[in-house]
Structure formats: C-alpha cells, structure tokens
C-alpha cells in the first residue's frame, strides 16, 4: 500500500535535501517525488507534512525545496501524505502485521495496539478534514 520503498543509489549520489554529506540509506517516495531521498530527510518531511501549515522547524528550507522539486504546494503534498497514511491504516492486514510483529515486546497487547492504531486513524482523518477545508477556502 505504501508508496515508499528502499532503493540503491549510484556511488556519490546525494540527497536533494542534504547534499552536503554522504548518506547510506535511500528511499523513493512515489507519492511525493521519484528522486531518492535519504531516510533521515524522508522522516523529517513526513513529520513536517503532518502539521498545518507544513514546516520543518530544523530545516525551514526543506518544505520549500520539496515544493520546488514537485511543483505542488505544501498543503497538497500534506493531503497526499495523509491520504496515503489513512489508506495504510484502513488496511486490516497492516494492523494484523503490526500485531504479529509486536508480540515480542513486553506490555504490547492486541487491545493496546488496536486502540493506538484506531486513534492514529482518527487523527489522520481529522487532519485530512482540516486540509480539505483549507483547500476549499483557498479556491
């Protein structure tokens, strides 16, 4: 369901968001950008797009750079990311996989995992409603 996948990049490749150093792990996030992004920037961008307005407090140039590379405004990118997260959370197989993978951790019960999963889904649906309201207001 997720459109993020690990990729190998040619030696010397640099992340478009942090080209000043060498990274080892890269992902392609098809929803946003076909160009490989380092795992650290992928994490930062995901979290930055989950706030309104989208902003990366540690690197304020990251979101404007993403807008430049994609040609899409930040709020539209946020909407795409939230929709993708909702689709992932609505897929029951993903919840079952999370439960199976969490069995080895003390204190993790099926009930606790399901509750947290559904809370996250409700948060993402609420965020999507806010983003859609903002998009309508901007028209």
N, C-alpha and C positions, 0 to 999 in steps of 0.2 A: 504494500500500500504506500509506504513512504517512498518519496522520490529522491532520497538521499542514498548514495552508495559510495563505498570506498573505491579509490582509483589509484593506480600507479602513475607517476608523472615522470617525464624525462629528467635526467640529472641536470641540476642547475635551475629547474623551474622554481619560480617564486609566486607565492600567493599574491593576488592583485591588491589585497588589503594590507599586507605587511611584507613588502618586498625587501626590507632592509635586513632580513635574516633568513637562515635556512630552516625550513620545516621538514618533517619527515612523513607526516600522515595527512593525506588529502582526501577530500570528498567532492563529489559533484552533486549539487542540489538542483535537480532538474526543474523544480517549481520556480526557482529564482534565476539561476544562472548556469549555463552549461560549462562554464570555465571552472577548473578545480580550485577549491578554496581549502586552506589548511583547517585542521579540526578545531583549533582554537578560535579562529575567526567565524567558523560555522556556528559554534556555540554562542559566541558573542552576538552574532547577527540574529540568531533565533531569539535570544532573550531580549534584544533591543526591539525586535519587531512585535513583541508581546506587550508593549506599553504604548499608551497614547499620549502625546504623539511619539512615534518611534524615535528612539535616541539611544546611542551607545555612550554612556557617561565617561567611559575610559578612553574612548576614541571617537570624538564627535564628528570626525570626517568619514567614518565607516558607512553610515547610512547614506549620506550624500553621494559617496563613491558607488554604492550599490545602485542608487537611482540612476546615476550616470551610466553604469555598465548595462543595466537592464532597460533603461528608457521608460521605467514605470515609477510613479510616485510612491513614496514610502507607505502611505496608507493602503494603497492597492497591494503592495508586497505583504504588508501585515495581514490583510484579508486572505491572501493566498496561503500564507503560512498557517493561519488559524483554521482555515477550511481543511487543510491537509491534516492538521493535528486532530480535528474533530473526526475526520474520516478514519484515522488510525484508532481513535478511542471508541468509535462506534462499532468497529470490527471485533466481534466477540472472540475470535481466535487470538487476537493480540492480548486480550485480557487473560485468556487461559494460558498463553505462553508466559506472561508476566507471573502468574500464579505458580506455574511449574518451576520457573527459574528462581523464584523467591523462597522456595521450600527449605533451602539450606541455610537461610538466615533466621536466627533466633528472634522470636517475637512477631514474625510475619505470619499472619493468619489469612486465610481466604477472605474472611469477613473484612479485615482491615484493608487488604489490598483492593477489594471490590469497592469499599467505601471511598478510599482515596481516588480510585480510578473514576468513579462517578462524580466526585467533587471536581476533579480536573475537567471532566467533560462539561459539567455545568458552568465552570469558569470560562472555558473556551467558547461555549455557546453565548454566554453573556458578552464576552469580548467581541465576538462576531457581530452581535446585535448593535453594539456601540459603533463598530467600524462601519457597518452598513448605514447606520443613522448619519454618521459623519459624511459618508459618501453622498448620501441623498441631499444633505444640507449644502454640500459644495456645488451641486448641479444647478 
